[in-house]
Amino acid sequence: MRIGILSSVLLAAATTAAAADLTSPSGAFALTVDVDGAGTPVYSLTYKGKPVVTGSHLGLTADEMDFGKGFRIEGTETRSVDETWQPVWGEYANIRDHYNELAVNLKGGTPERVMTLRFRLSDDGLGFRYELPRQDNANYLTVRDEATEFNFSGDHTMWCIPGDYDTDEYLFSETTFSDLEKALGSYRRHSEAQRTGGTTIQTPMLMKTADGMYINLHEAALVGYAAMLLDVDTKKHSMRSHLVPDCHGVKAYIQLPFNTPWRTMIVSDDARDILASQMVLNLNEPCKIEDTSWIKPMKFVGVWWEMFTGTQKTWAYSDDYRAKPGVTDYSKLPSNGRHPANTENVKKYIDFAAAHGIDGVLVEGWNEGWEDWCSYRKNRQFLFDKPYPDFDLEHLRDYAKSKGVKMIMHHETAANAVDYERQLERAFTFMKENNYDAVKTGYVGAIIPRSEHHTSQWMVDHANYVIDRAADYKIMIDSHEAPRPTGLCRTYPNWLAQESARGGEFESMGGNPPSHTCILPFTRLKGGPMDYTPGLFETRLSTYGEGKTGQAMTTLARQLALYLTMPSPMQMACDLPENYERFADAFKFIEDVPVDWKDSRYLEAEPARYITVARQDKHSDDWYLGAITDETPRMATVSLDFLPKGEKFVATVYEDAPGADWKENPQAYRIREVKVNSKSKLKLNLASGGGAAVKIKKVN
């Protein structure tokens, strides 16, 4: 739904080549677009008079024709739009989309080609895309390259991960252009994008200039096209688009007319503005689902973490499968006794969820196929309507319903996307017949079709096909190992969450440094919400025995704060029920915290250092606040001036206790109540790797 639409269109009469200019509504941004002597489009952008991007070329190359040079500006069109729309869920109940737009119509070459460059300049930054109408000499294109440049003005600080065709699960490097190759050195052998010998990074990424300007670089509305990486010229401080290819080196097969995804730059001299920006969502198409009443944000627990903790539990039902490869009836195979996706164990999770007001229960390892699931040689790994013998699906379905708990399906595909499409209709039908309305999908491993990549055009199309078919069945999706999000959750709000980054599971595999979750909201989360799996209370893996070592780099209080700083409409409480029962007073915050919001206020922020945010519950007058820090302890002093004047509130504060420390004393927390109002300031103690979470409840 949209309200308050104000749109004016001004058609320019320019018919000769001339530079075109555009400013943002406030005048803070200024854009110039021209063609150079070779007829190549070029653009530049300034913010408050300072250069963001200096003269940078634009263009596309296809087998059929070149869209990179020989152009003249045939004409321009401008318009201004100011409208407000309501997302189905999110950080805000109302989102303003206010921008000035410039369409630059290009023509030229032999044979003659036509192309429009469309720029939208808001007070958040710039989005632009290529628009390719049907040509007189072609109705399709085989895209070999996209020559979008981003030339910057200095040796900026950057937070980025290596460009990779198949995974986003890296820790971020904090580096500069000049030190980038060294920073990515240990990752280079793992990334196929690096094999050309260049230096490639992934979006979303963040930069900070020496004079305090922040620049987030990403893309929006990735549909029918390959995902964009960035090739970096470290000496020239320049980046160039690097589209993920297929096995033939083709970046995209497109039918004309076609619009590419938007290339986006969110820019501000205040880090809080980067976090608050909704520009990527605004550049996506409005919701395509007419009736969204079935889309329900939720919290969930699940049979998941116990397979990571070193307790020797397994997703697979039997150890005898490989010894008896001809056996297809799993009931004839003995259970290994270490399979937690069994009826009695799952009932414990259902009981826990019902007792604590948790909406759903996820179960991984419930279906046939886990014994040899990661084999690249197989054409079929899993069956999505065949439970293991020890998982009584019908009984659990009815038991969960009697307790008011929704079961969440799990579809691990082992990256066999072709087979998943073959089974999709049957799998979704099976879900609906058994009262499942949400599914967590997974694509671990090498993609089938073989030689495709997780972020090539084929997989982008696959992910969008799955979400579209899921909408037909009224199914919500939480996708893992899928192409990184680009705001398509606006168009398909049944796409509640994605992984597409290094998440909480890595706390069992070397850990995530405290700075990691102080970077993700500035980078990965600008594309859409993440299923990070917060809520880890027992951080020492040695407590699970069997030789497991290591420790999550977080305090318990920080895990509560992540429900605010890592917002998602589908949030897991990832730890084991027995750990939550040990710290029941702290778990009360997870019980209470919403996952859908009316308003959000970023109170303080610096990438990789700290974030403090306040959010208002969509369905009450209550506010919630979360604060996290990196390895450096700090005292956060927070003004509550966002509260309505004259109203009284009680703040329940969950914070690191004196002496808390992620390594030495991670479970030291304290809970206190404070009467507050709009004039109050809260002081919150944040330990090393720590945090604080606050519930602010209105009182009469």
Secondary structure, 3 states (H helix, E strand, C coil): CEEEEEEEEEECCCCCCCCEEEECCCCCEEEEEEECCCCCEEEEEEECCEEEEEEEECCEEECCCEECCCCEEEEEEEEEEEEEECCCCCCCCCEEEEEEEEEEEEEECCCCEEEEEEEEEECCEEEEEEEECCECCECEEEEEEECCEEECCCCCEEEECECCCCCCCCCCEEEECCCHHHHCHHHHHHCHHHHHCCCEEECCEEEECCCCCEEEEEEECCCCCCCEEEEEECCCCEEEEEECCCCCCCCEEEECCEECCEEEEEEECCHHHHHHCCHHHHCCCCCCCCCCCCCCCEEEEEECHHHCCCCCCCCCCCCCCCCCCCCCCHHHCCCCCCCCCCHHHHHHHHHHHHHHCCCEEEECCCECCHHHCCCCCCCCCCCCCCECCCCCHHHHHHHHHHHCCEEEEEEECCCEHHHHHHHHHHHHHHHHHCCCCEEEEECCCCCECCCCCCCCHHHHHHHHHHHHHHHHCCCEEEECCCCCCCCCCCCCCCEEEECCCCCHHHHHCCCCCCCHHHHHHHCHHHCCCECCCCCCCCCEHHHHCCCCCCECCCCHHHHHHHHHHCCCCEEECCCCHHHHHHCHHHHHHHHHCCCCEEEEEEEEEECCCEEEEEEEECCCCCEEEEEEECCCCEEEEEECCCCCCCCEEEEEEEEECCCCECCCECCCEEEEEEEECCCCEEEEEECCCCEEEEEEEEEC
